[in-house]
């Protein structure tokens, strides 16, 4: 059913993504699909990497670790954004097309008051992506 599962990851908070990562890996195993880990970084230095190249290398290492640890086929797709906090949603929507994903599995937080004012990233992707989006809490 699914062949390419896109999984947005924030390497700075990878420890908080276990439920979404497990869900994506289980679906990848069930369908014989590839899990594609997508990360978005600024071109400027951050707490994760000093350059976009270093960020891409760290994302690739993350994907290899997930493949080995979960027994699935993985890919990494690093993207650079001028300002990831503002451009995250359109950048992730672009990644859906670039990766050829037919499913997005992403982590979300428990809704709070600000979600009534500003939509969540998962909600925006679910609203605008042309593929199925599974938001995992």
C-alpha positions, 0 to 999 in steps of 0.5 A: 500500500505505501512505498515511501514514508516521509518522517520529519525529524528534528535532530535537536529533539530526536529523543522525543520522537520515539512514538512517531519513529516506531509507528513509521518503522512499523508501517515501513516493515508492514508494507516493505516501504522505505522510511525517508527521514526529512530534516530542515536546517538553516544555512547558519550554525545551529545547536545541531550543526555548523553547516548544511553539509554537516547537518546532512551528514548527521541526518544521514547517520541518523537514518543509518542508525534507524535502519540498523536498529529497526530493521528497515530500509531508510533514506535521509533528505536534508533541506535548508531553509532561510528560517526554519521556524517560519518556513517549516510547513512549506519546506515540508510540503515541498519535501513530500514532492521531492521525496516521492512520499505517499505517506507522512508520519510525524510527531505532534504535541498535545494541543494547547491554547496557541493551537487555536490561533496558530495551526500546528505543523501536523495540522497544516501538512494534513490540510495541504499535502496531497498524500495521507498524513498520520500525526502521532501524539 
